[in-house]
Each structure stands twice: as structure tokens, then as C-alpha cells.
């Protein structure tokens, strides 16, 4: 099933009707979503989320055949972060603008898988607005936030995880993912993630392997690859050719330990994402800060150091 513009608009209309304060956007202060997604440590899960997405043949072929990521690494990161953060932390109009922009781009992304890939035989047509593929991409983001948070900060209560998952339904509606396909609870959601990761729906195809290798080609790529490998199931880790021996285990452990230390030694405000900082300022009637813009530029530059190919 492929979502069209009319379905997106119906989904956005429902969100608007349910929104208590358009200035706060789809979540707002006090939400579990802002509580878990405000911290910059979630970037530790970036590699995990991307590889989980690339393991879906529709995603891998869409990126390989339509994306210019190799030619514009920094631009790709910035566009992705701008859209996601506008949806999560922007006011309702900015969230909707980002949703419409993403849907419009996805409408033009379609093609054919040219190899047998698990349950998808060669010749299968893909579309970026395919509901099942969108559900999986959505799931990788939500599951990765919780995975990283628990790895760095410790176990979350079942109640908080359930609240966060319910908050995430608003995010799913920005992609016109129907409520009927969303698992009804956090536990059922985790079952869906685990079942999908174990199934042949996820198959590391040729373009997925090529893109996976490119993504960890920068100066910081080795450390990020080690952390990513530590959070992937062996089947996907091996499919992408990620080595996870003694050196990688030590590296991943050191990175996570450093992140844990940062949470203990620095105040939360020092780790807040720029988009979250500006959302809080917006609700106080203040404009975005220059400091937030500076931090945002530094984070984008840091992300670029992960994926920049080696000379």
C-alpha cells in the first residue's frame, strides 16, 4: 500500500484537531518524547538506525538509485536532521511543512529491485511512500532512541516506554502511517521489531552493503561502527560486514562509558539538542538563539566526520 497526498492531508488534519497547543507542535513540554529525544547522546544510535533501515531492500534501493548522499554528505545529514527535528520539536505548522516536503520528495522515489532479496524477488517495484517500509523506518527511530537511552542512562520504566511509544504515534501520522498498522502497545511494538529483524523482510542487499561501507569511511567511522555493531543482531552485523571482535568491543565500551560519564558530570542543559533549546525558547516567546545555531553546525560537522570517505 502506497500513501497518497490525500491520505497525508487527512492524517495531518487529525493531528491538528488533537493538538492542544500548536506552538508546542506534536509533542510539547512534559511529553515522554521530549524527555527522551532532547539529549544529544541519541546520536550514538545513528549508525544503528541507518543500517536497520538499509537492511530493508526498499530503503536500500531507493537511496542507491535516487539519493546524492555520496556527493553531498553534509547536505544530506543537514536535510535529514532539519526535517526530523522540525517534526519532533517544531511548532505544528513547521512540522506539517516538513511532513509535506518529505512526502512530496518520496512521491518521486520509485523503482525496481534488481536482485532476489529475501521475500522480495528480483523485479519487485518499490516506492518510498510504501506503508510497510515507512512503518519499519519509523520503528528503527523509536526503537533506537530507547536502546541508546537505556545503554547510556539505564533501564526505563515500562510506564515511560509505553508513554513514549504512544507519543510516537503523532510522529507516525506525519508520514500518514495508519493507526491500524501500528502495534497497539510498547510490548507489541518490540515484538514487531524483533520479528522483523529476524525475518527475511530484512536482507542486506548489494547497495545496502555498499552504502554501509561508505557510511563509516570517515575519521570517526571506526568508533561509530564499533558502537553500531554492539547494538545490532549478529545476522545484520554480519550482513553489513561489520567486525565485532575484541578491539571493537573495547572501543564500543569506551564510547558508551564516556557518554555515561558525560551524563553524570554535565548538566542536562549542556546536552540538549539545539532544536529542543529553540523549542523551549519559542514557548517563552523568544527567537532561536545564535548559540543553538552554532551548536547545530558543530553537530552536523561532527556527523560528517563519520561518513566522509577516506582519501
C-alpha positions in Angstrom: 0.0 0.0 0.0 1.3 3.4 -1.0 0.1 6.5 0.8 -1.1 9.5 -1.4 -1.3 13.2 -0.7 -5.0 13.0 0.3 -4.2 10.4 3.0 -1.4 12.6 4.3 -3.7 15.6 4.5 -6.3 13.6 6.3 -3.7 12.4 8.8 -2.4 16.0 9.3 -6.0 17.2 9.8 -6.5 14.6 12.5 -3.2 15.8 14.2 -4.3 19.4 14.1 -7.7 18.5 15.7 -6.0 16.7 18.5 -3.3 19.3 19.1 -3.8 21.3 22.4 -1.1 23.9 21.6 0.0 24.4 18.0 3.1 26.4 19.3 4.3 23.2 21.0 3.9 21.0 18.0 3.1 17.3 18.1 4.6 16.7 21.5 5.5 19.6 23.8 6.7 20.1 27.4 6.1 17.3 29.7 5.9 14.7 26.9 7.9 11.5 27.1 9.0 12.2 23.5 10.7 15.5 24.5 12.1 13.9 27.7 13.9 11.1 25.7 14.7 12.9 22.4 16.2 16.1 23.8 19.6 14.6 24.7 22.4 14.7 22.1 23.5 11.2 23.2 20.8 9.7 20.9 23.3 10.4 18.0 25.2 7.3 19.3 22.4 5.3 17.7 22.5 7.0 14.3 24.5 4.2 12.7 22.2 1.5 14.1 19.1 3.2 12.8 20.5 3.8 9.4 21.7 0.2 9.0 18.5 -1.2 10.2 16.7 0.9 7.6 19.2 0.0 4.8 18.5 -3.7 5.6 15.1 -3.2 4.1 15.5 -3.6 0.3 13.0 -0.9 -0.5 15.1 1.6 1.5 18.5 0.5 0.2 17.4 0.6 -3.4 15.6 4.0 -3.0 18.8 5.5 -1.6 21.1 3.9 -4.1 19.0 4.9 -7.1 17.8 8.3 -6.0 20.0 9.8 -3.3 23.1 12.0 -3.8 24.4 11.2 -0.4 27.9 10.3 -1.7 28.2 13.6 -3.4 26.8 15.7 -0.6 27.3 14.0 2.8 26.9 17.2 4.8 23.9 18.4 2.9 22.2 15.0 3.3 22.8 15.0 7.1 21.5 18.6 7.4 18.4 18.0 5.4 17.6 14.8 7.3 18.1 16.4 10.7 16.2 19.6 9.7 13.2 17.6 8.7 13.2 15.2 11.7 13.8 18.0 14.2 11.1 20.2 12.7 8.7 17.3 13.1 9.7 16.5 16.6 10.4 19.9 18.1 8.9 22.5 15.7 5.5 24.2 16.0 2.6 22.5 14.3 3.0 24.5 11.0 6.7 23.7 10.7 6.1 20.0 11.5 3.4 19.9 8.8 5.6 21.7 6.3 8.4 19.2 6.9 5.9 16.3 6.5 4.6 17.6 3.2 8.1 18.2 1.9 9.2 14.7 2.8 6.1 13.1 1.3 6.5 15.2 -1.9 10.1 14.0 -2.3 9.1 10.4 -1.6 6.3 10.5 -4.2 9.0 10.7 -6.9 11.1 7.9 -5.4 10.2 4.6 -7.0 12.0 1.9 -8.9 12.8 -1.8 -9.2 14.9 -4.2 -7.1 17.3 -5.9 -9.5 18.2 -8.9 -7.3 16.4 -11.6 -5.2 16.3 -10.0 -1.7 14.7 -12.2 0.9 10.9 -12.1 0.4 11.3 -9.7 -2.5 12.1 -11.4 -5.8 14.1 -9.5 -8.5 11.8 -7.1 -10.4 9.8 -6.1 -7.3 8.7 -2.5 -7.5 9.4 -0.3 -4.5 8.0 3.1 -3.5 9.3 5.4 -0.8 5.7 6.0 0.4 5.1 2.3 0.9 3.4 1.9 4.2 5.2 -1.2 5.3 8.6 0.3 4.5 7.6 3.6 6.3 6.5 1.6 9.3 9.9 0.0 9.5 11.8 3.3 9.2 9.6 4.8 11.9 10.2 1.8 14.1 14.0 2.0 13.7 14.0 5.6 15.0 11.8 4.9 18.0 13.4 1.7 19.0 16.9 3.2 18.6 16.1 6.2 20.9 15.1 3.7 23.7 18.0 1.4 23.0 20.6 4.2 23.3 18.9 5.8 26.3 18.9 2.5 28.2 22.5 1.7 27.2 23.7 5.1 28.5 21.3 6.0 31.2 20.0 2.7 32.5 16.6 0.9 32.2 13.5 2.9 31.5 10.3 2.1 33.4 7.6 0.2 31.4 5.3 3.1 32.0 7.7 5.6 30.5 8.4 3.4 27.5 4.7 3.0 26.9 4.1 6.8 27.1 7.0 7.4 24.7 5.6 4.9 22.2 2.1 6.4 22.4 3.7 9.9 21.8 5.4 8.4 18.7 2.0 7.8 17.1 1.8 11.5 16.4 5.2 11.3 14.6 3.9 8.3 12.6 0.9 10.4 11.4 3.3 12.9 9.9 4.1 10.2 7.4 0.4 9.1 7.0 1.2 5.8 8.6 -2.3 4.5 9.5 -3.1 3.7 13.2 -4.3 0.3 12.1 -0.8 -0.9 11.2 0.9 0.5 14.3 1.4 -2.2 17.0 -1.1 -1.3 19.8 1.4 -1.3 22.8 5.1 -1.0 23.5 5.5 -4.7 24.1 3.7 -5.5 20.8 5.9 -2.9 19.1 9.1 -4.6 20.5 7.7 -7.9 19.2 7.3 -6.3 15.7 10.9 -5.0 15.8 12.4 -8.3 16.9 10.3 -10.4 14.5 11.2 -8.1 11.6 14.9 -8.2 12.4 14.8 -12.0 12.4 12.8 -12.2 9.2 13.8 -12.3 5.5 12.0 -9.0 5.1 15.3 -7.6 6.1 18.0 -8.7 3.7 21.3 -6.9 3.3 21.4 -6.3 -0.5 24.3 -5.2 -2.6 23.5 -1.5 -2.5 23.0 -1.8 1.3 26.4 -3.2 1.8 28.0 -0.6 -0.4 26.2 2.2 1.4 27.0 0.7 4.8 30.7 0.7 4.0 30.6 4.3 2.8 28.8 5.5 5.9 31.7 4.5 8.2 34.5 5.8 6.0 35.3 9.0 7.9 37.8 9.8 10.7 35.3 8.9 13.4 33.8 6.0 11.4 35.7 3.2 13.2 34.4 4.2 16.6 30.8 4.7 15.4 31.0 1.4 13.5 32.0 -0.4 16.7 29.2 1.2 18.7 26.8 0.3 15.9 27.9 -3.3 15.8 27.4 -3.6 19.5 23.7 -2.7 19.1 22.9 -4.9 16.0 21.8 -8.5 16.0 24.6 -10.8 14.6 22.7 -11.5 11.4 22.6 -7.9 10.3 26.0 -7.1 11.7 27.5 -9.9 9.6 25.4 -8.9 6.6 27.0 -5.5 6.6 30.4 -6.9 7.1 30.9 -5.2 10.5 33.7 -6.7 12.5 32.9 -7.1 16.2 36.0 -8.6 17.8 37.9 -7.7 21.0 39.1 -4.3 19.7 35.6 -3.3 18.6 34.1 -4.4 21.9 36.7 -2.3 23.8 36.1 0.7 21.6 32.3 0.5 21.9 32.6 0.1 25.7 34.8 3.1 25.9 32.5 5.3 23.9 29.4 4.3 25.9 31.4 4.7 29.2 32.3 8.3 28.1 28.7 9.0 27.3 27.7 7.7 30.7 30.3 9.9 32.4 29.1 12.9 30.4 25.5 12.4 31.8 26.9 12.4 35.3 29.4 15.3 35.0 27.4 17.7 32.9 24.0 19.3 33.4 21.2 18.3 31.1 21.1 21.7 29.5 24.6 21.2 28.2 23.5 18.1 26.4 20.2 19.4 25.0 19.8 19.3 21.2 19.7 22.8 19.6 16.2 22.0 18.2 14.9 21.3 21.8 16.6 24.5 23.1 14.9 26.6 20.4 11.5 24.9 21.1 11.7 25.9 24.7 12.6 29.4 23.7 9.7 29.6 21.3 7.3 28.7 24.0 8.7 31.6 26.0 8.1 33.9 23.1 11.9 34.1 22.3 13.6 33.7 18.9 16.1 30.9 18.1 19.4 31.6 19.7 22.7 32.1 17.9 24.3 29.5 20.3 21.8 26.9 19.1 22.7 27.6 15.5 26.4 27.3 16.4 25.9 24.0 18.2 23.8 22.7 15.3 26.6 23.5 12.8 29.1 21.7 15.0 26.9 18.6 15.3 26.4 18.5 11.6 30.2 18.8 11.0 30.8 16.0 13.6 28.3 13.8 11.8 30.1 14.4 8.6 33.3 13.1 10.1 31.7 9.7 10.5 30.7 9.2 6.8 33.4 11.1 4.9 35.2 8.6 2.7 38.9 8.0 3.4 41.3 9.5 0.8 
